[in-house]
């Protein structure tokens, strides 16, 4: 059921208070006007704290800076004319006992009258004593058809050409997903100002706009992608598994009836390349990468953490298809912390896991963890992720490949002069990160002596490095126990 159908149903069923959360006040009010004009004619009253009631000329300015008076007008409005009362930013007054009591009294009367109160705010925060008489409905960001219509309208209005550029239209529409209509107008206007046209150049500007939106939330980060899976040595099984699903978000896959992949959980010690997998998948699949630091979900105010989870989910879904990279999930949801915070961690985890299991939007989740024993068993249950992979230490051939990847990037003309076989033999128990660091150390040594670094420099750096697994061998043993027992797959 879409917004129009649900809104009409609530009006006809005489629901007294409808709460709509959106940043797009203008678009929402335009949508409501078109609904009541075409199907169920009603008088429209719009109130805000500064200007009072607007639109309706008889009561122009009534209730200015007085939310209680704004509610009194609802009772005074004639019963003979069905009416809608839009109250902007009214959430801020709901905690006042005078306002909440008046709302409850008014709601009781409105059940028998053709009047409806619509509270419009950017956040959902309903006091417990008003939840029974308030119904929340979702006003989604513009869909593909609305975005297409806006682009076509703007192209024709600006007289750029007789029709929208079909060659780029689909790419631009996909790029605009997750933006409000107002932001789409702004970024397209910026493109036209800069380039005098709408083409592929505007996609970079749109992505910059998305980056601004995501960074403002202070929950998700829009992560730039440079690495590919070719920059990751080893993990052959994981690469094959991902390659099978690389086209799963396409229209052809949907028409085929293919289920949208949920994601993977990657487990292994630090430096094994788990984060690089997330970046590589985003690059290979050509999807935006959103990074979630789970620690940012937790706030100090009661209910704030749960609100942040819902906000994170809403942002990720609005930008779909995308990759959601959940970094070090074991530290945030460790079982040992769940009994020490009045249940906040359990509630956040429950909301997150429910979304993982039931999401129907193309958000591919890549979660990473270092210690499988810190994870709650609910995360490991089938249905949360499509698969759980163990990324262990690279074997000799994989270490050789890792050296080749790094050296060919640093010295594309001369990498073959380095003795990769010797270096791979010397780095037993090294992770990919430790191999990279040994090359970096060799480069520092040679640079300080004003010469090119050699295999010997790298060998010396290797001898000076103590791999993490030798410092803390139990950390690898615990994860390997799960991997080699068949409970999780080896990457």
C-alpha positions as CSV (number, residue, x, y, z in Angstrom):
1,X,0.0,0.0,0.0
2,X,1.5,3.3,-1.1
3,X,1.3,6.7,0.8
4,X,-1.7,7.9,-1.2
5,X,-3.8,4.7,-0.6
6,X,-2.9,4.6,3.1
7,X,-3.6,8.2,3.7
8,X,-7.0,8.0,2.0
9,X,-7.9,4.9,4.0
10,X,-7.1,6.7,7.3
11,X,-9.1,9.8,6.3
12,X,-12.2,7.7,5.4
13,X,-11.8,5.6,8.6
14,X,-11.7,8.9,10.6
15,X,-8.4,8.4,12.3
16,X,-8.1,11.5,14.5
17,X,-4.3,12.2,14.5
18,X,-2.0,11.2,11.7
19,X,1.8,11.7,12.3
20,X,4.0,12.0,9.2
21,X,7.8,12.2,9.5
22,X,9.5,14.0,6.6
23,X,11.9,16.8,5.8
24,X,9.9,17.6,2.6
25,X,7.1,19.8,4.0
26,X,6.3,21.4,0.6
27,X,6.2,18.1,-1.3
28,X,4.0,16.5,1.4
29,X,1.6,19.4,1.4
30,X,1.4,19.4,-2.4
31,X,0.7,15.6,-2.3
32,X,-2.0,16.1,0.3
33,X,-3.6,18.9,-1.7
34,X,-3.8,16.7,-4.8
35,X,-5.3,13.8,-2.8
36,X,-8.1,15.8,-1.2
37,X,-8.8,17.7,-4.4
38,X,-9.3,14.7,-6.5
39,X,-10.9,12.2,-4.2
40,X,-12.2,13.6,-0.9
41,X,-12.6,17.4,-1.0
42,X,-11.7,19.0,2.4
43,X,-10.8,22.4,3.7
44,X,-7.1,22.7,4.4
45,X,-5.6,24.6,7.4
46,X,-1.8,24.8,7.8
47,X,-0.3,26.0,11.1
48,X,3.2,26.8,12.3
49,X,4.5,28.4,15.5
50,X,5.7,31.6,13.9
51,X,3.0,32.5,11.4
52,X,0.0,30.7,12.9
53,X,-2.6,29.4,10.5
54,X,-2.0,30.1,6.8
55,X,-3.8,29.2,3.6
56,X,-7.3,29.7,5.0
57,X,-7.9,33.5,4.8
58,X,-10.6,33.6,7.4
59,X,-8.2,32.5,10.2
60,X,-5.0,34.1,8.8
61,X,-2.4,34.3,11.6
62,X,-4.7,32.6,14.2
63,X,-2.7,30.7,16.9
64,X,0.5,32.6,16.2
65,X,3.1,31.5,18.8
66,X,0.3,29.6,20.7
67,X,0.0,25.9,20.0
68,X,-2.9,25.5,22.5
69,X,-4.9,28.1,20.6
70,X,-4.1,26.2,17.4
71,X,-5.9,23.2,18.8
72,X,-8.8,25.3,19.9
73,X,-9.5,26.3,16.3
74,X,-9.9,22.7,15.4
75,X,-12.9,22.3,17.8
76,X,-14.4,25.6,16.5
77,X,-14.3,24.7,12.8
78,X,-17.8,24.0,11.5
79,X,-18.9,20.3,11.4
80,X,-20.6,20.8,8.0
81,X,-17.2,21.0,6.1
82,X,-14.7,18.2,6.3
83,X,-11.3,19.6,7.2
84,X,-7.6,18.8,7.5
85,X,-5.3,20.6,10.0
86,X,-1.6,20.4,9.3
87,X,0.5,21.2,12.3
88,X,4.2,21.8,11.4
89,X,6.9,20.9,14.0
90,X,4.3,20.1,16.6
91,X,6.4,17.3,18.1
92,X,8.2,20.0,20.2
93,X,5.0,20.8,22.1
94,X,3.7,17.2,22.8
95,X,5.5,16.9,26.1
96,X,3.5,19.8,27.5
97,X,0.7,18.5,29.7
98,X,-1.7,21.2,28.5
99,X,-1.1,20.3,24.9
100,X,-1.2,16.5,25.4
101,X,-4.4,16.7,27.4
102,X,-6.0,19.0,24.8
103,X,-5.0,16.6,22.0
104,X,-6.5,13.6,23.8
105,X,-9.7,15.5,24.4
106,X,-9.8,16.7,20.8
107,X,-9.0,13.2,19.4
108,X,-12.0,11.8,21.3
109,X,-14.3,14.3,19.7
110,X,-12.8,13.9,16.2
111,X,-13.8,10.3,16.0
112,X,-17.3,11.5,15.3
113,X,-16.4,14.5,13.1
114,X,-15.0,14.8,9.6
115,X,-11.8,16.5,10.8
116,X,-8.3,15.1,10.9
117,X,-5.1,16.5,12.6
118,X,-1.9,15.9,10.7
119,X,1.4,16.4,12.7
120,X,4.3,17.0,10.4
121,X,7.9,16.8,11.8
122,X,11.3,15.7,10.8
123,X,11.5,13.1,13.6
124,X,9.1,10.7,15.3
125,X,8.8,11.2,19.0
126,X,5.4,10.5,20.5
127,X,4.8,10.6,24.2
128,X,3.4,7.3,25.6
129,X,0.1,8.8,26.6
130,X,-0.6,9.9,23.0
131,X,0.4,6.7,21.2
132,X,-3.0,5.2,21.4
133,X,-4.7,8.0,19.5
134,X,-1.9,8.7,17.0
135,X,-1.1,6.8,13.8
136,X,2.3,7.1,12.1
137,X,2.6,6.7,8.3
138,X,5.6,6.9,6.2
139,X,6.1,9.5,3.5
140,X,8.9,8.1,1.3
141,X,11.5,10.0,-0.7
142,X,10.6,10.5,-4.4
143,X,10.6,7.3,-6.4
144,X,12.1,6.7,-9.8
145,X,9.0,8.0,-11.7
146,X,8.9,11.2,-9.6
147,X,12.6,11.8,-10.1
148,X,12.2,11.2,-13.9
149,X,9.3,13.6,-14.1
150,X,11.3,16.3,-12.2
151,X,14.3,15.9,-14.5
152,X,12.2,16.1,-17.6
153,X,10.3,19.1,-16.3
154,X,13.6,20.9,-15.5
155,X,15.2,20.1,-18.8
156,X,12.1,21.5,-20.7
157,X,11.7,24.5,-18.4
158,X,15.3,25.5,-18.7
159,X,15.0,25.1,-22.5
160,X,18.1,22.9,-22.6
161,X,16.6,20.7,-25.3
162,X,13.2,19.4,-26.4
163,X,13.5,16.2,-24.3
164,X,15.5,14.7,-21.5
165,X,18.8,13.0,-22.4
166,X,17.7,9.3,-22.5
167,X,21.3,8.2,-22.8
168,X,22.1,9.4,-19.3
169,X,18.6,9.5,-17.8
170,X,18.7,6.1,-16.1
171,X,22.1,6.7,-14.6
172,X,21.0,10.1,-13.3
173,X,17.8,8.7,-11.8
174,X,19.7,6.0,-10.0
175,X,22.2,8.6,-8.7
176,X,19.4,10.8,-7.4
177,X,17.8,8.0,-5.3
178,X,17.8,9.0,-1.7
179,X,17.6,12.7,-2.3
180,X,14.6,14.9,-1.5
181,X,13.0,16.6,-4.5
182,X,14.3,20.0,-3.3
183,X,17.9,18.7,-3.2
184,X,17.5,17.1,-6.6
185,X,16.4,20.5,-8.0
186,X,19.3,22.2,-6.4
187,X,22.0,19.8,-7.6
188,X,20.5,19.8,-11.2
189,X,20.4,23.6,-11.1
190,X,24.1,23.6,-10.0
191,X,24.9,21.3,-12.9
192,X,23.2,23.5,-15.4
193,X,24.9,26.6,-14.0
194,X,28.3,24.9,-14.3
195,X,28.0,22.9,-17.5
196,X,24.9,24.4,-19.3
197,X,23.6,20.9,-19.7
198,X,22.5,17.7,-17.9
199,X,24.8,14.7,-18.6
200,X,27.2,12.4,-16.9
201,X,29.0,15.3,-15.3
202,X,26.1,15.9,-12.9
203,X,26.5,12.4,-11.3
204,X,29.7,13.5,-9.4
205,X,27.8,16.5,-8.1
206,X,24.9,14.3,-7.0
207,X,27.3,12.0,-5.2
208,X,28.8,15.0,-3.4
209,X,25.4,16.0,-2.3
210,X,24.7,12.5,-0.9
211,X,28.0,12.6,0.9
212,X,27.0,15.9,2.6
213,X,23.7,14.4,3.7
214,X,25.2,11.2,5.1
215,X,28.0,13.0,6.9
216,X,25.5,15.4,8.5
217,X,23.8,12.4,10.2
218,X,27.1,11.6,12.1
219,X,26.1,7.9,11.9
220,X,27.1,6.7,8.4
221,X,30.1,7.7,6.3
222,X,30.1,7.9,2.5
223,X,33.3,6.0,1.9
224,X,35.3,6.7,-1.3
225,X,36.3,3.6,-3.2
226,X,39.6,3.1,-4.9
227,X,40.6,-0.5,-4.2
228,X,39.2,-3.5,-6.1
229,X,39.1,-7.2,-5.3
230,X,42.2,-7.5,-7.5
231,X,44.1,-5.6,-4.8
232,X,43.3,-8.4,-2.4
233,X,45.5,-11.5,-2.5
234,X,44.0,-14.9,-1.7
235,X,40.4,-15.5,-0.5
236,X,39.6,-17.4,-3.7
237,X,36.4,-19.0,-2.3
238,X,35.0,-15.6,-1.2
239,X,35.8,-14.0,-4.6
240,X,34.0,-16.8,-6.4
241,X,31.0,-16.5,-4.1
242,X,30.8,-12.7,-4.7
243,X,31.3,-13.0,-8.5
244,X,28.2,-15.2,-8.7
245,X,26.2,-12.4,-7.1
246,X,27.7,-9.4,-8.9
247,X,24.6,-8.9,-11.1
248,X,22.0,-9.7,-8.4
249,X,20.8,-6.1,-8.2
250,X,20.1,-5.7,-11.9
251,X,16.6,-5.5,-13.5
252,X,17.3,-8.9,-15.2
253,X,17.9,-10.6,-11.9
254,X,14.6,-9.1,-10.6
255,X,12.7,-10.4,-13.6
256,X,14.3,-13.8,-13.2
257,X,12.8,-13.9,-9.7
258,X,16.3,-14.0,-8.0
259,X,16.3,-13.2,-4.3
260,X,18.2,-10.1,-3.3
261,X,21.4,-11.2,-1.5
262,X,21.4,-10.1,2.2
263,X,25.2,-9.9,2.9
264,X,28.1,-11.6,4.4
265,X,29.8,-11.7,7.8
266,X,33.6,-11.8,7.6
267,X,35.6,-13.1,10.6
268,X,39.4,-13.1,11.0
269,X,42.2,-11.4,12.9
270,X,43.2,-7.8,12.3
271,X,45.0,-7.0,9.1
272,X,43.6,-10.0,7.2
273,X,41.8,-7.9,4.5
274,X,38.2,-7.8,5.8
275,X,37.8,-4.1,5.2
276,X,39.4,-4.3,1.8
277,X,36.7,-6.8,0.8
278,X,34.0,-4.3,1.5
279,X,35.8,-1.6,-0.5
280,X,36.5,-4.1,-3.3
281,X,32.9,-5.3,-3.6
282,X,31.6,-1.7,-3.9
283,X,34.1,-1.0,-6.6
284,X,33.4,-4.3,-8.5
285,X,29.6,-3.9,-8.3
286,X,29.7,-0.2,-8.9
287,X,27.6,0.6,-5.9
288,X,28.0,3.4,-3.2
289,X,29.7,2.3,0.0
290,X,28.3,3.4,3.3
291,X,30.4,2.7,6.4
292,X,28.7,2.2,9.8
293,X,30.7,2.6,13.0
294,X,28.3,0.7,15.3
295,X,29.5,2.7,18.3
296,X,27.9,5.8,16.8
297,X,24.5,4.2,17.2
298,X,24.6,4.5,20.9
299,X,23.5,7.8,22.5
300,X,23.3,8.9,26.1
301,X,19.6,10.0,26.0
302,X,16.9,7.4,26.7
303,X,15.5,6.2,23.3
304,X,18.2,8.0,21.3
305,X,20.0,4.8,20.4
306,X,16.9,3.1,19.0
307,X,16.1,6.3,17.0
308,X,19.6,6.3,15.5
309,X,19.2,2.7,14.3
310,X,16.0,3.6,12.6
311,X,17.6,6.6,11.0
312,X,20.6,4.5,9.8
313,X,18.2,2.0,8.3
314,X,16.1,4.7,6.6
315,X,19.3,6.3,5.1
316,X,20.7,3.0,3.8
317,X,17.3,2.0,2.3
318,X,16.8,5.4,0.6
319,X,20.2,5.0,-1.1
320,X,19.7,1.5,-2.2
321,X,21.1,-0.3,-4.1
322,X,24.2,0.2,-2.0
323,X,26.8,-1.6,0.2
324,X,26.5,-1.2,4.0
325,X,29.9,-1.9,5.6
326,X,29.4,-2.6,9.4
327,X,32.9,-2.4,10.8
328,X,33.9,-4.5,13.9
329,X,30.4,-5.5,14.8
330,X,31.7,-7.8,17.6
331,X,32.9,-4.8,19.7
332,X,29.6,-3.1,19.7
333,X,27.3,-6.1,20.3
334,X,29.5,-8.1,22.6
335,X,27.4,-10.3,24.9
336,X,29.3,-9.0,27.9
337,X,28.1,-5.4,27.4
338,X,24.4,-6.2,27.0
339,X,23.7,-6.6,30.7
340,X,25.4,-3.4,31.7
341,X,23.3,-0.7,29.9
342,X,19.7,-1.2,30.9
343,X,19.0,-3.3,27.8
344,X,19.9,-0.6,25.3
345,X,22.4,-2.8,23.4
346,X,19.8,-5.6,23.3
347,X,17.1,-3.4,21.8
348,X,19.5,-1.9,19.3
349,X,20.7,-5.4,18.3
350,X,17.1,-6.6,18.1
351,X,16.1,-3.8,15.7
352,X,19.2,-4.3,13.6
353,X,18.8,-8.1,13.4
354,X,15.1,-7.9,12.5
355,X,16.0,-5.5,9.7
356,X,18.7,-7.9,8.4
357,X,16.3,-10.8,8.3
358,X,13.3,-9.0,6.8
359,X,14.8,-6.3,4.5
360,X,13.5,-6.3,1.0
361,X,15.5,-3.5,-0.4
362,X,18.9,-4.1,-2.2
363,X,21.2,-3.2,0.7
364,X,24.1,-5.7,0.8
365,X,25.5,-5.8,4.3
366,X,29.2,-6.6,4.8
367,X,29.9,-7.0,8.5
368,X,33.4,-7.6,9.9
369,X,34.5,-9.1,13.2
370,X,37.7,-10.1,14.9
371,X,36.4,-12.4,17.6
372,X,33.6,-14.8,16.9
373,X,33.2,-15.7,20.6
374,X,32.2,-12.1,21.4
375,X,29.3,-12.2,19.0
376,X,25.7,-13.0,20.2
377,X,24.5,-16.2,18.7
378,X,21.5,-14.4,17.1
379,X,23.9,-12.8,14.6
380,X,25.3,-16.1,13.6
381,X,21.9,-17.7,12.9
382,X,21.1,-18.4,9.3
383,X,18.9,-15.8,7.7
384,X,20.8,-12.8,9.0
385,X,23.6,-13.2,6.5
386,X,23.8,-15.3,3.4
387,X,27.1,-16.7,4.4
388,X,29.8,-16.4,7.1
389,X,33.4,-16.5,5.9
390,X,36.6,-17.0,7.8
391,X,39.5,-15.0,6.4
392,X,42.6,-16.6,7.8
393,X,46.3,-15.9,7.4
394,X,47.5,-16.1,3.8
395,X,49.3,-19.2,2.7
396,X,52.6,-19.1,0.8
397,X,51.2,-18.6,-2.6
398,X,48.7,-16.0,-1.3
399,X,51.5,-14.1,0.4
400,X,53.4,-14.1,-2.9
401,X,50.3,-12.7,-4.6
402,X,50.0,-10.0,-1.9
403,X,53.6,-8.9,-2.4
404,X,53.0,-8.8,-6.1
405,X,49.9,-6.6,-5.7
406,X,51.7,-4.1,-3.5
407,X,54.9,-3.9,-5.4
408,X,53.3,-3.7,-8.8
409,X,51.3,-0.7,-7.5
410,X,54.3,1.0,-6.0
411,X,56.8,0.1,-8.8
412,X,54.8,-0.9,-11.9
413,X,57.9,-1.0,-14.1
414,X,60.3,-2.9,-11.8
415,X,58.2,-5.0,-9.5
416,X,59.4,-8.2,-11.2
417,X,63.0,-7.6,-10.0
418,X,62.0,-8.4,-6.4
419,X,62.4,-11.9,-5.2
420,X,58.7,-12.7,-4.4
421,X,59.4,-16.4,-3.6
422,X,62.0,-15.5,-1.0
423,X,59.7,-12.9,0.6
424,X,56.7,-15.2,0.7
425,X,58.8,-17.9,2.5
426,X,60.0,-15.4,5.1
427,X,56.6,-14.1,6.0
428,X,55.0,-17.2,7.5
429,X,52.2,-16.1,10.0
430,X,52.1,-12.6,8.5
431,X,48.7,-11.0,7.7
432,X,48.2,-8.9,4.6
433,X,48.6,-5.7,6.6
434,X,51.8,-6.8,8.1
435,X,53.2,-7.7,4.7
436,X,52.3,-4.2,3.5
437,X,53.9,-2.6,6.5
438,X,57.2,-4.5,5.9
439,X,57.3,-3.0,2.4
440,X,56.6,0.5,3.8
441,X,59.4,0.1,6.4
442,X,61.8,-1.0,3.7
443,X,60.9,2.1,1.6
444,X,61.6,4.4,4.6
445,X,65.0,2.9,5.1
446,X,66.0,3.2,1.5
447,X,64.6,6.7,1.1
448,X,66.5,8.0,4.1
449,X,69.7,6.7,2.4
450,X,68.7,8.2,-1.0
451,X,68.4,5.0,-2.9
452,X,65.9,2.5,-4.3
453,X,64.6,-0.1,-1.9
454,X,65.5,-3.7,-2.6
455,X,64.5,-7.3,-1.6
456,X,67.1,-7.2,1.1
457,X,65.5,-4.1,2.7
458,X,62.2,-5.9,2.8
459,X,63.8,-9.0,4.3
460,X,65.3,-6.9,7.1
461,X,62.0,-5.3,7.8
462,X,60.3,-8.7,7.9
463,X,62.9,-9.9,10.5
464,X,62.1,-6.9,12.7
465,X,58.3,-7.6,12.6
466,X,56.6,-9.9,15.1
467,X,53.3,-11.0,13.6
468,X,50.2,-10.5,15.8
469,X,49.3,-14.2,15.8
470,X,52.6,-15.0,17.5
471,X,51.9,-12.4,20.2
472,X,48.3,-13.7,20.7
473,X,48.1,-17.2,19.2
474,X,44.8,-18.0,20.9
475,X,43.0,-15.3,18.9
476,X,43.6,-17.2,15.6
477,X,43.0,-20.6,17.2
478,X,39.5,-19.7,18.4
479,X,38.3,-18.6,14.9
480,X,40.1,-21.5,13.1
481,X,38.3,-23.9,15.4
482,X,35.0,-22.7,13.9
483,X,36.3,-22.6,10.3
484,X,37.9,-26.0,10.2
485,X,34.9,-27.6,11.9
486,X,32.7,-26.5,9.0
487,X,30.5,-24.1,11.0
488,X,31.7,-21.2,8.8
489,X,33.2,-21.2,5.3
490,X,36.9,-20.6,4.7
491,X,37.4,-17.6,2.3
